[in-house]
Amino acid sequence: MVTSTENPSEEEEIFTNSFKIQQQNNQKRIGIIGFGRLGQFLKIELSKSPEFLLQKIWNRTEDSNEGVLPLSELNEENLKDIDLIIEVSHPDIIHNYANTILKHADLFVKFILLVLKK
């Protein structure tokens, strides 16, 4: 009995593509504030994990070669596709931007005790 079947390689391709789409939908979209040693380390480590998708990096100084945005572009428009912001910069940054960030994303602060003011 002859049955018609699709080409297995096409089926595999369809499965692989749908798996990639599903995986992308499950990824946490990450933004990093601060691109010193710790920020650079995070960029490398996060890009190794399929659970995370590094969307944006902000720093006091822009670095277009690394895709780093200036802090002046840490705004609502650039936050709308971010799930989690990881802060590894100066505590004053959080004082200035926390309210804007928290309207759009979760926020992980490197040293919470440095942020608290009396």
Beta strands, then each sheet from edge to edge (+ up, - down):
strand 1: 28-33
strand 2: 52-59
strand 3: 68-70
strand 4: 84-87
strand 5: 106-109
sheet 1: 3+ 2+ 1+ 4+ 5+
end
